[in-house]
Amino acid sequence: MESTDDVLAEVGPRLRRLRQERNVTLTALAEATGISVSTLSRLESGKRRPSLELLLPLAQAHQVPLDELVGAPEVGDPRIRPRPRKMHDMTVLPLTRRPGGVQAFKMIVPERRWTPEPQTHEGYDWLYVLNGRLRLFLAGRELILEPGEAAEFDTRLPHWFSGDGGPVELLSLFGPQGERMHLRARPRQK
C-alpha cells in the first residue's frame, strides 16, 4: 500500500500530463480555476503540496473526478456477501451495512402453528411479500398478503406475522420511530 507522501508525489505529474493531453496552457488553466500560474506550476513540478482547495477547481476545470487526479485506488468488489442469521425461527439476511437509519432485510418466515402473540416495539416497518403468503396480525386485525403486496405500519401497534400455508419470503425495511418509507416516483399521467 502506498504512503500518503507517495500518492501526493504522483499528483503533480498527473496534473501536468492531463493539462498537456488537453492542450491547455497554464495561463488558460489559471483563468479557468482562479489559481495563479505560479501555484499551478509548483503543483505540477511537485514543489507545492496539493490540497483539496486546489484540487477541486482543477478537477472541475478538467471535468474529471477528483479520484482521477489523486490516483485513488480502484473500488474493490462491490458485491456484498451477507451471512444469513437465525432469529428465533426466522432466517434473516441483512441487506444494509450501515448502522442507524432504515435497515433492509430479506426474511424467510416459516408457517407458525401457534396462537399469535403480538409484540410492540419502537420503529416503523414496511414488508413486501416476494414468495408465499404472509399472515399478518396488526392491531387486532388479521390480513393475508400475497406476492407483490406490501404492508407499512408503526411497530408500536401490536403485530405478529407468519407464513400462511408454508414459509413466506419477504423484504423488510425497518426504521426508527418516525422514519416512514417515502416513495418519490409518481405514476405518469395518461
Secondary structure, 3 states (H helix, E strand, C coil): CCCHHHHHHHHHHHHHHHHHHCCCCHHHHHHHHCCCHHHHHHHHHCCCCCCHHHHHHHHHHHCCCHHHHHCCCCCCCCCCCCCCEEECCEEEEECCCCCCCCEEEEEEECECCCCCCCECCCCEEEEEEEECCEEEEECCEEEEECCCCEEEEECCCCEEEEECCCCEEEEEEEECCCCCCCCCCCCCCC
